[in-house]
Amino acid sequence: MGMSDDAVIGRGLNSPDPLVREAYMLAYDYINYVTAKPGVPLGPAPTHVTAALRHSGDELLVRFPIFFRRWPRVFQDVTEQTACPTLVSILDEHFAPNRHRDLAWSAVLSVFVVAGQLALHCQDRGMTTVLPQIQECVGSYVERVICPEIRDKGGWSGFISRFGQKQSLEDQVMMVCCWSLLLLCVGILTYFVWTRRKT
């Protein structure tokens, strides 16, 4: 007797393996994030890794918009029945050259970004019923192909280090200025106290 669709969809989120569970959480959260309707609050990212994915996906869109322009053409013939097989085919083609080399975090990021673009394409064409299947499909792909590669690399912590939101240059300059001002104030106060003691 086979599993129902509801039993299959979402089972990765209940995996006893935290590495795998995070992979599915990334897939579900990112696709929910990119397909969220304007004005409808999605809430904060559920984990540090999902926050890093949201941030890096947004940054990729701002810095390299040309990367996103090609996907509508690639997905133009996709239907509800072919969405997941098309995604897996693209991902397999993308990862084939990387199979015998160290897995780059940028390649991992691109898996989720491409899946997000497919989800957006399907949503724009009224195929919203396929979105949970895409989430499960990319989660399963990451579990099968990526999780074994990153298990010995400390898991998803490397993804956070690579793509987590870092302070902007302006924030860093402000922090340096604040510390410099604080040190200056301490120096002036120390000098003032020292000269008062001498008199």
Backbone as CSV, one residue per row, in Angstrom:
resi,resn,N_x,N_y,N_z,CA_x,CA_y,CA_z,C_x,C_y,C_z
1,MET,0.839,-1.188,0.000,0.000,0.000,0.000,0.882,1.250,0.000
2,GLY,0.655,2.171,-0.920,1.504,3.357,-1.049,1.128,4.459,-0.074
3,MET,2.040,5.378,0.108,1.789,6.511,0.983,0.887,7.512,0.278
4,SER,0.085,8.232,1.050,-0.717,9.305,0.477,0.204,10.481,0.153
5,ASP,-0.294,11.386,-0.707,0.500,12.568,-1.054,0.845,13.373,0.184
6,ASP,-0.139,13.515,1.092,0.105,14.298,2.310,1.180,13.662,3.173
7,ALA,1.241,12.344,3.187,2.253,11.646,3.999,3.640,11.838,3.404
8,VAL,3.693,11.848,2.058,4.981,12.008,1.384,5.472,13.445,1.515
9,ILE,4.563,14.403,1.227,4.939,15.805,1.294,5.115,16.208,2.754
10,GLY,6.280,16.693,3.084,6.553,17.154,4.434,7.237,16.140,5.322
11,ARG,7.445,14.908,4.834,8.063,13.910,5.712,9.513,14.263,6.034
12,GLY,10.194,14.951,5.103,11.581,15.336,5.353,11.730,16.309,6.506
13,LEU,10.687,17.117,6.756,10.724,18.063,7.863,10.711,17.353,9.216
14,ASN,10.311,16.080,9.208,10.273,15.290,10.446,11.401,14.268,10.528
15,SER,12.405,14.423,9.669,13.518,13.472,9.656,14.251,13.492,11.000
16,PRO,14.677,12.328,11.491,15.460,12.299,12.729,16.873,12.872,12.553
17,ASP,17.314,13.019,11.305,18.642,13.550,11.008,18.560,15.075,10.892
18,PRO,19.197,15.825,11.807,19.086,17.290,11.760,19.625,17.902,10.469
19,LEU,20.618,17.278,9.869,21.179,17.779,8.610,20.128,17.718,7.499
20,VAL,19.426,16.592,7.439,18.375,16.400,6.435,17.173,17.293,6.737
21,ARG,16.818,17.376,8.007,15.682,18.209,8.412,15.905,19.668,7.988
22,GLU,17.133,20.136,8.158,17.470,21.513,7.756,17.377,21.668,6.244
23,ALA,17.767,20.650,5.493,17.682,20.705,4.032,16.241,20.936,3.577
24,TYR,15.310,20.201,4.182,13.895,20.373,3.831,13.365,21.711,4.331
25,MET,13.826,22.132,5.512,13.402,23.429,6.041,13.828,24.543,5.085
26,LEU,15.037,24.437,4.546,15.518,25.416,3.567,14.625,25.437,2.334
27,ALA,14.294,24.254,1.827,13.464,24.155,0.630,12.075,24.749,0.862
28,TYR,11.445,24.371,1.960,10.093,24.854,2.244,10.087,26.347,2.524
29,ASP,11.010,26.809,3.376,11.005,28.216,3.759,11.341,29.117,2.579
30,TYR,12.353,28.743,1.776,12.768,29.628,0.687,11.674,29.755,-0.373
31,ILE,11.030,28.666,-0.711,9.969,28.738,-1.723,8.767,29.506,-1.176
32,ASN,8.447,29.316,0.100,7.392,30.142,0.717,7.780,31.622,0.687
33,TYR,9.060,31.886,0.910,9.573,33.260,0.963,9.467,33.949,-0.397
34,VAL,9.929,33.273,-1.451,9.942,33.930,-2.771,8.547,34.003,-3.394
35,THR,7.635,33.124,-2.977,6.290,33.147,-3.564,5.281,33.864,-2.673
36,ALA,5.735,34.434,-1.556,4.821,35.152,-0.651,4.203,36.344,-1.378
37,LYS,2.919,36.558,-1.145,2.236,37.673,-1.794,2.657,38.986,-1.143
38,PRO,2.821,40.046,-1.946,3.208,41.353,-1.390,2.205,41.792,-0.319
39,GLY,2.746,42.288,0.787,1.887,42.770,1.863,1.457,41.703,2.855
40,VAL,1.749,40.433,2.526,1.406,39.343,3.450,2.663,38.982,4.229
41,PRO,2.694,39.266,5.540,3.921,38.994,6.309,4.191,37.504,6.432
42,LEU,5.430,37.128,6.146,5.817,35.713,6.225,6.377,35.367,7.595
43,GLY,6.882,36.356,8.286,7.500,36.095,9.587,8.993,35.890,9.434
44,PRO,9.705,35.873,10.558,11.156,35.709,10.498,11.555,34.313,10.043
45,ALA,12.754,34.197,9.526,13.277,32.881,9.120,13.358,31.980,10.347
46,PRO,12.965,30.711,10.205,12.916,29.819,11.370,14.274,29.396,11.921
47,THR,15.330,29.461,11.109,16.662,29.060,11.583,17.708,30.015,11.016
48,HIS,18.931,29.929,11.541,20.018,30.766,11.026,20.337,30.428,9.575
49,VAL,20.202,29.155,9.224,20.522,28.739,7.848,19.479,29.287,6.874
50,THR,18.195,29.210,7.256,17.152,29.745,6.371,17.279,31.267,6.242
51,ALA,17.697,31.926,7.324,17.917,33.379,7.249,19.049,33.693,6.273
52,ALA,20.117,32.897,6.319,21.248,33.086,5.397,20.812,32.867,3.954
53,LEU,19.936,31.879,3.729,19.455,31.605,2.372,18.583,32.754,1.861
54,ARG,17.670,33.226,2.689,16.834,34.366,2.273,17.708,35.568,1.903
55,HIS,18.667,35.873,2.770,19.545,37.035,2.549,20.373,36.886,1.275
56,SER,20.997,35.721,1.110,21.876,35.525,-0.051,21.083,35.455,-1.350
57,GLY,19.870,34.890,-1.301,19.021,34.860,-2.494,18.639,36.263,-2.928
58,ASP,18.271,37.108,-1.955,17.934,38.506,-2.261,19.145,39.253,-2.820
59,GLU,20.299,39.012,-2.212,21.523,39.693,-2.637,21.899,39.283,-4.070
60,LEU,21.706,38.013,-4.381,21.994,37.514,-5.730,21.113,38.208,-6.758
61,LEU,19.845,38.403,-6.417,18.911,39.071,-7.320,19.323,40.515,-7.577
62,VAL,19.791,41.203,-6.529,20.194,42.605,-6.660,21.501,42.732,-7.439
63,ARG,22.454,41.860,-7.143,23.787,41.980,-7.754,23.863,41.409,-9.168
64,PHE,23.118,40.327,-9.413,23.208,39.653,-10.707,21.825,39.428,-11.307
65,PRO,21.091,40.490,-11.617,19.730,40.312,-12.156,19.708,39.535,-13.462
66,ILE,20.810,39.598,-14.216,20.857,38.861,-15.491,20.723,37.357,-15.285
67,PHE,21.180,36.879,-14.117,21.082,35.454,-13.789,19.622,35.013,-13.777
68,PHE,18.717,35.911,-13.392,17.314,35.558,-13.237,16.509,35.715,-14.525
69,ARG,17.081,36.414,-15.507,16.319,36.696,-16.722,16.175,35.486,-17.635
70,ARG,17.070,34.527,-17.508,17.039,33.388,-18.435,16.012,32.332,-18.036
71,TRP,15.610,32.309,-16.761,14.766,31.193,-16.312,13.379,31.146,-16.929
72,PRO,12.701,32.289,-17.176,11.394,32.185,-17.837,11.455,31.448,-19.173
73,ARG,12.542,31.650,-19.922,12.691,30.941,-21.205,12.912,29.446,-20.976
74,VAL,13.730,29.129,-19.965,14.016,27.720,-19.670,12.745,26.985,-19.233
75,PHE,11.888,27.684,-18.473,10.702,27.051,-17.892,9.433,27.223,-18.735
76,GLN,9.549,27.815,-19.930,8.338,28.195,-20.667,7.404,27.025,-20.996
77,ASP,7.947,25.813,-21.171,7.094,24.670,-21.511,6.751,23.786,-20.317
78,VAL,7.100,24.231,-19.121,6.865,23.423,-17.924,5.372,23.353,-17.607
79,THR,4.929,22.158,-17.246,3.547,21.951,-16.794,3.595,21.413,-15.365
80,GLU,2.418,21.240,-14.759,2.379,20.696,-13.393,3.012,19.302,-13.354
81,GLN,2.845,18.546,-14.426,3.386,17.184,-14.468,4.899,17.158,-14.693
82,THR,5.418,18.170,-15.378,6.847,18.140,-15.724,7.714,19.041,-14.839
83,ALA,7.108,19.787,-13.921,7.867,20.754,-13.117,8.999,20.089,-12.342
84,CYS,8.683,19.056,-11.583,9.718,18.412,-10.754,10.763,17.661,-11.594
85,PRO,10.343,16.861,-12.601,11.364,16.224,-13.446,12.279,17.237,-14.138
86,THR,11.725,18.384,-14.553,12.539,19.424,-15.181,13.553,19.973,-14.195
87,LEU,13.111,20.226,-12.966,14.007,20.752,-11.940,15.150,19.779,-11.666
88,VAL,14.819,18.509,-11.485,15.851,17.502,-11.193,16.834,17.388,-12.360
89,SER,16.324,17.448,-13.575,17.189,17.375,-14.758,18.174,18.547,-14.792
90,ILE,17.680,19.756,-14.492,18.547,20.944,-14.475,19.598,20.803,-13.375
91,LEU,19.169,20.358,-12.205,20.092,20.231,-11.074,21.142,19.153,-11.337
92,ASP,20.730,18.042,-11.929,21.686,16.979,-12.260,22.737,17.481,-13.244
93,GLU,22.279,18.227,-14.228,23.200,18.779,-15.231,24.168,19.765,-14.573
94,HIS,23.652,20.528,-13.614,24.450,21.536,-12.915,25.491,20.883,-12.016
95,PHE,25.090,19.784,-11.358,25.977,19.175,-10.376,26.905,18.115,-10.950
96,ALA,26.633,17.625,-12.139,27.481,16.570,-12.715,28.964,16.941,-12.732
97,PRO,29.338,18.170,-13.147,30.769,18.509,-13.159,31.374,18.616,-11.760
98,ASN,30.523,18.774,-10.730,31.030,18.968,-9.368,31.154,17.670,-8.576
99,ARG,30.708,16.574,-9.140,30.605,15.337,-8.364,31.940,14.878,-7.787
100,HIS,33.035,15.115,-8.505,34.335,14.611,-8.049,35.234,15.720,-7.500
101,ARG,34.627,16.864,-7.196,35.379,17.963,-6.586,34.688,18.366,-5.300
102,ASP,35.372,19.176,-4.507,34.735,19.711,-3.309,33.508,20.518,-3.715
103,LEU,32.436,20.322,-2.980,31.192,21.006,-3.270,31.287,22.469,-2.822
104,ALA,31.025,23.379,-3.749,31.084,24.807,-3.416,29.744,25.247,-2.835
105,TRP,29.795,26.111,-1.823,28.553,26.610,-1.216,27.746,27.420,-2.216
106,SER,28.419,28.072,-3.162,27.687,28.830,-4.182,26.830,27.901,-5.040
107,ALA,27.323,26.683,-5.281,26.538,25.709,-6.043,25.310,25.274,-5.241
108,VAL,25.471,25.126,-3.933,24.346,24.766,-3.065,23.301,25.878,-3.088
109,LEU,23.768,27.119,-3.005,22.855,28.262,-3.067,22.056,28.238,-4.366
110,SER,22.726,27.944,-5.469,22.051,27.976,-6.767,20.946,26.931,-6.876
111,VAL,21.072,25.812,-6.159,20.009,24.794,-6.160,18.701,25.408,-5.671
112,PHE,18.772,26.093,-4.536,17.568,26.682,-3.958,17.054,27.857,-4.786
113,VAL,17.980,28.643,-5.341,17.573,29.805,-6.136,16.858,29.359,-7.412
114,VAL,17.385,28.335,-8.081,16.738,27.817,-9.296,15.362,27.244,-8.960
115,ALA,15.275,26.509,-7.843,13.980,25.962,-7.413,12.999,27.097,-7.125
116,GLY,13.495,28.167,-6.524,12.648,29.332,-6.249,12.146,29.976,-7.531
117,GLN,13.005,30.046,-8.540,12.596,30.622,-9.822,11.537,29.764,-10.511
118,LEU,11.690,28.444,-10.403,10.673,27.546,-10.969,9.349,27.725,-10.227
119,ALA,9.407,27.822,-8.906,8.195,28.011,-8.102,7.496,29.319,-8.493
120,LEU,8.269,30.390,-8.679,7.691,31.671,-9.100,7.034,31.562,-10.474
121,HIS,7.716,30.862,-11.384,7.184,30.660,-12.739,5.834,29.933,-12.670
122,CYS,5.788,28.876,-11.866,4.547,28.099,-11.737,3.447,28.939,-11.094
123,GLN,3.806,29.706,-10.091,2.824,30.574,-9.429,2.260,31.602,-10.414
124,ASP,3.145,32.208,-11.217,2.717,33.220,-12.188,1.772,32.652,-13.239
125,ARG,1.879,31.354,-13.480,1.027,30.716,-14.493,-0.128,29.931,-13.879
126,GLY,-0.411,30.215,-12.636,-1.585,29.611,-11.995,-1.420,28.165,-11.575
127,MET,-0.168,27.691,-11.548,0.073,26.290,-11.168,0.516,26.203,-9.701
128,THR,-0.245,26.831,-8.826,0.167,26.899,-7.416,0.087,25.537,-6.712
129,THR,-0.722,24.630,-7.237,-0.847,23.315,-6.586,0.450,22.508,-6.650
130,VAL,1.359,22.894,-7.551,2.606,22.152,-7.694,3.688,22.644,-6.723
131,LEU,3.459,23.760,-6.057,4.497,24.335,-5.185,4.945,23.386,-4.071
132,PRO,4.024,22.716,-3.349,4.493,21.772,-2.323,5.322,20.626,-2.909
133,GLN,4.992,20.213,-4.134,5.777,19.153,-4.779,7.187,19.645,-5.101
134,ILE,7.304,20.908,-5.519,8.629,21.476,-5.802,9.436,21.561,-4.510
135,GLN,8.792,21.966,-3.431,9.478,22.039,-2.134,10.013,20.670,-1.732
136,GLU,9.173,19.668,-1.852,9.589,18.312,-1.480,10.658,17.786,-2.430
137,CYS,10.520,18.143,-3.704,11.458,17.684,-4.726,12.863,18.233,-4.465
138,VAL,12.965,19.531,-4.182,14.289,20.116,-3.947,14.842,19.641,-2.606
139,GLY,13.973,19.458,-1.615,14.430,18.914,-0.334,15.004,17.523,-0.498
140,SER,14.319,16.700,-1.275,14.778,15.333,-1.534,16.091,15.327,-2.303
141,TYR,16.217,16.244,-3.266,17.449,16.328,-4.046,18.628,16.700,-3.157
142,VAL,18.406,17.699,-2.300,19.467,18.143,-1.392,19.831,17.022,-0.421
143,GLU,18.821,16.305,0.065,19.088,15.178,0.966,19.962,14.130,0.279
144,ARG,19.644,13.832,-0.966,20.326,12.760,-1.692,21.715,13.151,-2.182
145,VAL,21.862,14.388,-2.691,23.098,14.779,-3.368,24.019,15.624,-2.488
146,ILE,23.430,16.547,-1.736,24.249,17.530,-1.023,24.564,17.131,0.414
147,CYS,23.583,16.601,1.128,23.815,16.254,2.544,25.004,15.301,2.738
148,PRO,25.138,14.258,1.919,26.328,13.397,2.109,27.643,14.142,1.908
149,GLU,27.639,15.155,1.019,28.853,15.921,0.734,29.242,16.836,1.895
150,ILE,28.224,17.378,2.575,28.530,18.381,3.606,28.576,17.795,5.023
151,ARG,28.240,16.528,5.151,28.198,15.910,6.491,29.549,16.007,7.191
152,ASP,30.630,15.814,6.429,31.974,15.863,7.027,32.562,17.277,7.041
153,LYS,31.769,18.258,6.593,32.258,19.638,6.573,31.650,20.463,7.698
154,GLY,31.084,19.804,8.678,30.445,20.550,9.761,29.008,20.910,9.468
155,GLY,28.404,20.227,8.490,26.999,20.471,8.182,26.762,21.833,7.566
156,TRP,25.652,22.460,7.963,25.221,23.711,7.350,25.926,24.935,7.907
157,SER,26.805,24.761,8.903,27.485,25.918,9.502,28.325,26.665,8.459
158,GLY,28.892,25.937,7.502,29.677,26.578,6.446,28.823,27.469,5.561
159,PHE,27.572,27.078,5.374,26.644,27.883,4.569,26.370,29.214,5.267
160,ILE,26.191,29.141,6.593,25.954,30.368,7.373,27.172,31.277,7.299
161,SER,28.368,30.680,7.453,29.607,31.478,7.383,29.756,32.154,6.032
162,ARG,29.392,31.441,4.984,29.566,31.965,3.620,28.497,32.991,3.244
163,PHE,27.243,32.727,3.643,26.138,33.549,3.142,25.339,34.294,4.203
164,GLY,25.670,34.125,5.471,24.951,34.849,6.513,25.139,36.348,6.355
165,GLN,24.148,37.110,6.807,24.204,38.563,6.663,25.357,39.121,7.474
166,LYS,26.205,39.850,6.795,27.357,40.454,7.457,27.118,41.951,7.586
167,GLN,27.852,42.551,8.485,27.718,43.993,8.641,28.147,44.696,7.356
168,SER,27.422,45.721,6.995,27.807,46.518,5.826,29.043,47.343,6.177
169,LEU,29.697,47.858,5.142,30.879,48.692,5.355,30.513,49.909,6.205
170,GLU,29.328,50.474,5.930,28.879,51.639,6.695,28.728,51.285,8.181
171,ASP,28.143,50.101,8.457,27.991,49.661,9.844,29.354,49.469,10.503
172,GLN,30.301,48.893,9.739,31.634,48.655,10.291,32.347,49.971,10.591
173,VAL,32.218,50.932,9.675,32.843,52.241,9.895,32.236,52.917,11.112
174,MET,30.903,52.826,11.221,30.217,53.417,12.368,30.694,52.780,13.674
175,MET,30.864,51.448,13.651,31.331,50.746,14.844,32.742,51.204,15.226
176,VAL,33.621,51.340,14.240,34.992,51.808,14.501,34.963,53.226,15.067
177,CYS,34.120,54.086,14.485,34.014,55.468,14.967,33.514,55.511,16.412
178,CYS,32.518,54.682,16.711,31.969,54.646,18.070,33.036,54.207,19.077
179,TRP,33.776,53.137,18.707,34.834,52.661,19.610,35.926,53.712,19.765
180,SER,36.280,54.380,18.657,37.312,55.427,18.717,36.859,56.567,19.617
181,LEU,35.573,56.950,19.468,35.030,58.020,20.299,35.021,57.619,21.771
182,LEU,34.645,56.370,22.017,34.623,55.870,23.391,36.025,55.903,23.996
183,LEU,37.015,55.431,23.228,38.406,55.444,23.717,38.892,56.870,23.950
184,LEU,38.490,57.781,23.051,38.869,59.179,23.208,38.274,59.760,24.490
185,CYS,36.994,59.453,24.727,36.326,59.941,25.943,36.994,59.390,27.192
186,VAL,37.326,58.091,27.160,38.007,57.472,28.303,39.357,58.147,28.518
187,GLY,40.083,58.416,27.431,41.387,59.070,27.521,41.274,60.464,28.122
188,ILE,40.270,61.242,27.644,40.063,62.601,28.157,39.689,62.556,29.635
189,LEU,38.799,61.632,29.995,38.367,61.497,31.385,39.544,61.118,32.289
190,THR,40.354,60.166,31.799,41.535,59.733,32.575,42.494,60.901,32.763
191,TYR,42.735,61.652,31.692,43.634,62.816,31.769,43.090,63.855,32.752
192,PHE,41.777,64.087,32.663,41.145,65.074,33.536,41.285,64.668,35.004
193,VAL,41.017,63.376,35.318,41.145,62.876,36.688,42.594,62.963,37.151
194,TRP,43.531,62.626,36.275,44.960,62.625,36.622,45.444,64.048,36.925
195,THR,45.018,65.025,36.076,45.437,66.428,36.312,44.793,66.973,37.571
196,ARG,43.591,66.582,37.907,42.927,67.041,39.127,43.660,66.545,40.358
197,ARG,44.183,65.309,40.274,44.899,64.733,41.413,46.230,65.460,41.655
198,LYS,46.815,65.921,40.540,48.124,66.599,40.664,47.974,67.966,41.315
199,THR,46.794,68.610,41.140,46.640,69.971,41.669,46.126,69.952,43.102
